[in-house]
Amino acid sequence: MNTLLHKVQSIIPTGLYYLVKARCLNVKFPHAIQFNITFRCNQRCSYCGIYNDTRGEMTTEQIYKMIDEFVELGTSRLSITGGEPLLRKDLPEVVHHAHKRGLFVSLATNGSMVARQIDGLKEVNSINMTLDGTEAIHDQQRGKGNFKKVLKALELIKSKGIPVYLVTVATKNNCTHIQEILELAKSLDVKLLIQPVFYSEQSHANNLEGYMNTKYDDQVMIETLDYLIQLKEQGDPSIILSKRYYQNVKEAIIKGTKIRCRNAGALFCTISPEGRVTPCNLLVRDLRWLNGNEVGFREAFISMPEIRCGGCLSSFLDIDDLYSLKPDIVWDYYKHYLKFFIRP
């Protein structure tokens, strides 16, 4: 039996092995962590208010300690996001430490600071940037001049051989232009993750006024989702999220509901800038989560308080389905992300 176990472990990544084991045994295991390294941001996107959260941030040494503690728990993936992560001057050192500890490191950035810091990103395994449409639409939602910065950043990232994809937040300004955005992504030779804008009162980034100013007409969004579902059925390789995700979001919009995930806080979690261990990125605002710098990150994860979530329409729902080991999601994820796991 032990020989068979060792053979299985030798042919699949260690993190994946422990993830499947935890899922089958129904035990908590932090396979992946998302780290809001800062809430500071140099942009003022029309639907986001993350910059209003001015809480403190961990020191470099505290971040190293957090990474080390999660590695000891078996974590294999670290997603660094913000705010704008590149505002942290120690980001290259944090990435290096995580890389040295064997973590797969991904980075979410608005792209505006990449040109100045590209050499410090060489150990990042994958990068995603937001592109909300053609130049007029993107700059309308994210600030004048930012479209050109994303394209320049994309060129630099690809020149360094770092896998990269783009994220589009669908709003009333661009949901009727999805075909154009997809054609733009294809012309740039990148895949695209498309999710609708949504409002979550519990989120650290909530901005009700901004959301209401950018919210789509439900019927128009349903037609947009039908278009994306059709493309997925046709096997369009440029769209990252699954057909199931778009079907579930469509159903939620029709019913006027939101979707709750099942694995947040059990198989993945989010760390706030000051070190609180939270179930997911949308629940960071709540200050009742335990701070790993005070009680230890293992204890903060294992003893996470009861999760009270109102649901969302986030692309994280696709990740949640992946952690539920739904075959269609696993296959979709495998097709889109396999190259991100292959290190040179």
ABEGO torsion letter per residue (X at the ends): XAAAAAAAAAABBAAAAAAAAAAAAGBBBBABBBBBABABBABBBAABAAAABABBBBBAAAAAAAAAAAAAAGBABBBBBOEBAAABAAAAAAAAAAAAAGBBBBBBBAGAAAAAAAAAAAABABBBBBBAEBAAAAAAAAEBGAAAAAAAAAAAAAAAGBBBBBBBBBBAAAAAAAAAAAAAAAAAGBBBBBBBBBBBAABAABBAAAAAAABBBAAAAAAAAAAAAAAAAAGBAABABBAAAAAAAAAAAAAGBBBBBAABGAABBBBBAAGBBBABAAAAABAABBBAAAAEAAAAAAABBBBBBAEBABAAAAAAAAAAGBAAAAAAAAAAAAAAABBX
